[in-house]
Structures are given as C-alpha cells and as structure tokens.
C-alpha cells in the first residue's frame, strides 16, 4: 500500500512539475 501511495505521489509531483515547466517555457 505504501509503495502505491509513493508511486501516486511521485506521479502527481511529476505532473505538477511538468505543468510548471511548460508554464515557464511558454513565457
């Protein structure tokens, strides 16, 4: 269960980071 939570958390962080990078590149 902890592994799944960590994986989901990492996935969320990656998605958030990707959006942040895209926003930065779009300036």
Gaussian input, Z-matrix of N, CA and C with variables (Angstrom, degrees):
# hf/3-21g

backbone

0 1
 N
 C     1     B1
 C     2     B2     1     A1
 N     3     B3     2     A2     1     D1
 C     4     B4     3     A3     2     D2
 C     5     B5     4     A4     3     D3
 N     6     B6     5     A5     4     D4
 C     7     B7     6     A6     5     D5
 C     8     B8     7     A7     6     D6
 N     9     B9     8     A8     7     D7
 C    10    B10     9     A9     8     D8
 C    11    B11    10    A10     9     D9
 N    12    B12    11    A11    10    D10
 C    13    B13    12    A12    11    D11
 C    14    B14    13    A13    12    D12
 N    15    B15    14    A14    13    D13
 C    16    B16    15    A15    14    D14
 C    17    B17    16    A16    15    D15
 N    18    B18    17    A17    16    D16
 C    19    B19    18    A18    17    D17
 C    20    B20    19    A19    18    D18
 N    21    B21    20    A20    19    D19
 C    22    B22    21    A21    20    D20
 C    23    B23    22    A22    21    D21
 N    24    B24    23    A23    22    D22
 C    25    B25    24    A24    23    D23
 C    26    B26    25    A25    24    D24
 N    27    B27    26    A26    25    D25
 C    28    B28    27    A27    26    D26
 C    29    B29    28    A28    27    D27
 N    30    B30    29    A29    28    D28
 C    31    B31    30    A30    29    D29
 C    32    B32    31    A31    30    D30
 N    33    B33    32    A32    31    D31
 C    34    B34    33    A33    32    D32
 C    35    B35    34    A34    33    D33
 N    36    B36    35    A35    34    D34
 C    37    B37    36    A36    35    D35
 C    38    B38    37    A37    36    D36
 N    39    B39    38    A38    37    D37
 C    40    B40    39    A39    38    D38
 C    41    B41    40    A40    39    D39
 N    42    B42    41    A41    40    D40
 C    43    B43    42    A42    41    D41
 C    44    B44    43    A43    42    D42
 N    45    B45    44    A44    43    D43
 C    46    B46    45    A45    44    D44
 C    47    B47    46    A46    45    D45
 N    48    B48    47    A47    46    D46
 C    49    B49    48    A48    47    D47
 C    50    B50    49    A49    48    D48
 N    51    B51    50    A50    49    D49
 C    52    B52    51    A51    50    D50
 C    53    B53    52    A52    51    D51
 N    54    B54    53    A53    52    D52
 C    55    B55    54    A54    53    D53
 C    56    B56    55    A55    54    D54
 N    57    B57    56    A56    55    D55
 C    58    B58    57    A57    56    D56
 C    59    B59    58    A58    57    D57
 N    60    B60    59    A59    58    D58
 C    61    B61    60    A60    59    D59
 C    62    B62    61    A61    60    D60
 N    63    B63    62    A62    61    D61
 C    64    B64    63    A63    62    D62
 C    65    B65    64    A64    63    D63
 N    66    B66    65    A65    64    D64
 C    67    B67    66    A66    65    D65
 C    68    B68    67    A67    66    D66
 N    69    B69    68    A68    67    D67
 C    70    B70    69    A69    68    D68
 C    71    B71    70    A70    69    D69
 N    72    B72    71    A71    70    D70
 C    73    B73    72    A72    71    D71
 C    74    B74    73    A73    72    D72
 N    75    B75    74    A74    73    D73
 C    76    B76    75    A75    74    D74
 C    77    B77    76    A76    75    D75
 N    78    B78    77    A77    76    D76
 C    79    B79    78    A78    77    D77
 C    80    B80    79    A79    78    D78

   B1=1.4697
   B2=1.5309
   B3=1.3127
   B4=1.4680
   B5=1.5204
   B6=1.3312
   B7=1.4670
   B8=1.5251
   B9=1.3328
   B10=1.4637
   B11=1.5280
   B12=1.3344
   B13=1.4704
   B14=1.5259
   B15=1.3314
   B16=1.4695
   B17=1.5223
   B18=1.3429
   B19=1.4637
   B20=1.5235
   B21=1.3308
   B22=1.4629
   B23=1.5255
   B24=1.3321
   B25=1.4580
   B26=1.5142
   B27=1.3366
   B28=1.4608
   B29=1.5232
   B30=1.3428
   B31=1.4627
   B32=1.5239
   B33=1.3312
   B34=1.4609
   B35=1.5252
   B36=1.3419
   B37=1.4647
   B38=1.5257
   B39=1.3407
   B40=1.4680
   B41=1.5291
   B42=1.3357
   B43=1.4675
   B44=1.5249
   B45=1.3314
   B46=1.4605
   B47=1.5229
   B48=1.3375
   B49=1.4626
   B50=1.5213
   B51=1.3297
   B52=1.4663
   B53=1.5256
   B54=1.3434
   B55=1.4634
   B56=1.5224
   B57=1.3304
   B58=1.4547
   B59=1.5256
   B60=1.3292
   B61=1.4679
   B62=1.5207
   B63=1.3288
   B64=1.4668
   B65=1.5237
   B66=1.3393
   B67=1.4656
   B68=1.5287
   B69=1.3467
   B70=1.4609
   B71=1.5257
   B72=1.3385
   B73=1.4644
   B74=1.5263
   B75=1.3295
   B76=1.4651
   B77=1.5244
   B78=1.3339
   B79=1.4606
   B80=1.5219
   A1=110.17
   A2=117.53
   A3=121.40
   A4=111.17
   A5=115.61
   A6=119.83
   A7=110.13
   A8=116.13
   A9=120.63
   A10=110.22
   A11=116.17
   A12=120.71
   A13=110.23
   A14=116.27
   A15=120.20
   A16=110.42
   A17=115.77
   A18=120.25
   A19=110.29
   A20=116.65
   A21=121.43
   A22=109.84
   A23=116.33
   A24=120.79
   A25=111.38
   A26=116.20
   A27=120.87
   A28=109.80
   A29=116.39
   A30=121.28
   A31=109.96
   A32=116.36
   A33=121.29
   A34=110.28
   A35=116.12
   A36=121.10
   A37=110.54
   A38=116.63
   A39=120.84
   A40=109.91
   A41=116.20
   A42=120.43
   A43=110.40
   A44=116.38
   A45=121.35
   A46=110.40
   A47=116.42
   A48=121.52
   A49=110.05
   A50=116.76
   A51=121.15
   A52=110.29
   A53=116.59
   A54=120.40
   A55=110.26
   A56=116.84
   A57=121.91
   A58=110.21
   A59=116.72
   A60=121.72
   A61=110.04
   A62=117.04
   A63=121.03
   A64=110.14
   A65=116.22
   A66=120.99
   A67=110.11
   A68=115.76
   A69=120.66
   A70=110.63
   A71=116.29
   A72=120.55
   A73=111.53
   A74=117.06
   A75=120.64
   A76=112.95
   A77=117.86
   A78=119.83
   A79=111.03
   D1=-44.59
   D2=179.82
   D3=-61.15
   D4=-38.19
   D5=179.97
   D6=-63.54
   D7=-42.06
   D8=179.68
   D9=-63.88
   D10=-42.00
   D11=179.22
   D12=-63.64
   D13=-44.61
   D14=179.18
   D15=-62.00
   D16=-41.41
   D17=-179.49
   D18=-64.92
   D19=-43.27
   D20=179.32
   D21=-64.44
   D22=-41.85
   D23=179.12
   D24=-62.89
   D25=-43.61
   D26=179.31
   D27=-63.85
   D28=-39.79
   D29=179.38
   D30=-62.23
   D31=-42.54
   D32=179.95
   D33=-64.48
   D34=-42.89
   D35=179.20
   D36=-63.00
   D37=-42.66
   D38=179.70
   D39=-62.72
   D40=-43.73
   D41=179.78
   D42=-62.69
   D43=-44.97
   D44=179.99
   D45=-63.35
   D46=-43.29
   D47=179.84
   D48=-63.76
   D49=-40.19
   D50=-179.72
   D51=-63.10
   D52=-42.20
   D53=178.03
   D54=-64.14
   D55=-40.93
   D56=-179.96
   D57=-63.56
   D58=-43.36
   D59=179.03
   D60=-64.90
   D61=-42.85
   D62=179.65
   D63=-61.72
   D64=-42.05
   D65=178.85
   D66=-63.25
   D67=-39.49
   D68=179.98
   D69=-66.66
   D70=-40.80
   D71=-178.08
   D72=-71.49
   D73=-25.22
   D74=-177.03
   D75=-79.60
   D76=-6.57
   D77=-179.83
   D78=-66.55

